[in-house]
Amino acid sequence: MMRTITISSGHGRNIRGASGVMDEVTEARRVTDRVAEIIRGNGHTVNVFHDDVSTTVTQNINWLVARHNGSTRDLDVSVHFNAFQPTDRPMGTEVLHRTGDPLASVIAARVSRAMAQAGGFRERAVQPRDNLGFLLNCRQNPILLEVCFVDSRGDADLYNRNFEAICAAIADALVT
């Protein structure tokens, strides 16, 4: 089955996300672009968006949601990186989905498992959320990836060592 996916990097050039050992915006764009390239290489259609214009969080969320909802697609994906507090220990990966969206829940579980296995990350959870603008307002089974923690040296090492495998696993899980 051929899929059309709209994928965007979280935050934006002027609305920086988390930082620490890695920078969320830089790495989310890197993952988004590589995943899209792999999906396209497998014959699927991908719409990619990176926000270079917003200057507030509200503008950023509205800009991303408008781009997603203005595109033809089967699935909405937003790529993020998590943060908590600086640590050397690995913290893990997780995927969020809109509360009450059973298909998004299934896709989120598949992507979470794939990222954890490919990256050697601890699989934290698949979490239903009803308080995030992207998940609430995108209409095609939205999921939000938290690839790993930018303030964890352990996660950064796993991510950098397994970048290609992580992106391939995400791409495969999104189109399966």
N, C-alpha and C positions, 0 to 999 in steps of 0.2 A: 504494500500500500504506500503510495507516494504521499508525503506530508509537506505542508507549508508551515514553517515555523517563523515567528517573529521573536528575535532575541536582542536584548539590549544590555549594555553595561550599566550597572547601578551608579548613581550619583552623576557627576559630570566634570568637565574641565574646570568650571568655576565653583562647583559644589563638591568639594573634595570629601571623600568618605573617610574611612578609618586609615590610620597609618601607624607604622611601627617598624618592624623588620622589613615589611613590604608596604607599598602604597596601594590602597584598594582600587582607586580609579585606574591606575596603570595596569594592574594585574587583571582587573575585570575586563578591560578592553582587550587585553592580550588573549584571555580565555574566550571571550565572545567571538573575536575574529577567527581564532583557530578552530573553534567548534563549528562556526558557520562554514569555514572552508572545507572541513571534513564532511559535513552534511551535504554541501553542494557537490562534492566529489562523489558522493553516493547517489546522486541523481535527484535529490530533494530540493525544494525551493526554500530559501532563507531570506528574510528581511532583517537587516542589521541596523541598529540605531545607537549612536553615542551622542550624548547631550553636550554640545559646545557653546550653548547660548544662555542657559538659565543662570540666574544669579542668586536665587533663593531656593530653599528646599521645596516649597510649595510649587514654584515655577517648574522645578526639575521633575517632580512627580507628575504634574499636569502635562508637561511636554512629552514625557515618556508614555504616559497613558494615551495621549492623543495620537502619537505615532503608532502605537500598537493597535489601537482601535480603528485607526484609519487604514490599516493594511489588511489584506486578505490573508488569513492564516488559520491553522487548526489549533495552534498552541502559542501561548504567551510565556516567555522565559526572561527573567531578569537575573543577571549574574552579579553577585556581591561577594565580599569577603567580610568575615566577622572580626570582632575585637572585644577583648575583655580587660585584661591587664597583662603587661609584659611578663613573659615566662619562657623558660627553655623547654618546658615539656609540651608535647603535642596535645592539642585541644580537640581537634576533630572537624567534621563536616556535618552539615545538615541542610535540609530543603524544607521550605515553607510553602504552604498552599492555602487557598481560601477555604475557610470553614464551610462545610456543607457541600463541597464540590468533589463528588466521589471519583471522577475521572482524574482530576488534578491530584488527588490523594494517591492514586495508583501510580501515576507518572512520577510524582515526587518520591515515592518509595523506591521506584526503580532507579531513578537518577541518584538518590542518596546512597543506595547500596553500591552502585557502579563507581561513584566517586570515591567512596571509602575503600573499596577493593583495589581500584587502580592506583590510588595515592598512598595506600597503606595508612590511611587516616582512621581514627576512631569514628564510628558512625554514631553521631549524637542523637539524632531523632529526625523524624518527619513530623512537622508541627503544623496543625491547622491554626490559622491566624485570621482574625477579623478586624485588625486595627492598622493595617498597612495599605496606604493608598493604591499602590500598584496592584496588590491582590484584590482589593475591593472593587476597583474600577475597570480593570481589563476584563474583557468578555470571553476569552477563549481559554478556559482551564488554566489560569495563570499559576506559575510556580516561581519561587524566588530561591536561587541557589546561594548558599553561604559556603563557598568552596573550602575555605579553611580560615584560620585566624591569622591576621596580619601581624599581631603582636606576640606570636608564638614562634620562637626560634625552631622548635621541633616541627611544627606545621610547615614553616617556610622551607626547611631542609627537604621534607617529604615532597612538597609541592614542586620545588625546583628540580629535584631528582626525577620526578615522575610526571612532569608537565604534559608531555605528549600523550602518555597513557591516560591521564586524567581527562584531557580534552577528547580523546577518542572514545573513552567510556561514556562521557556525557553525550556526545553526538549519537552514539549507538543507542543509548537509553532513551533519547528523545524521539528517535524515529522507529523504535521497535514497537 
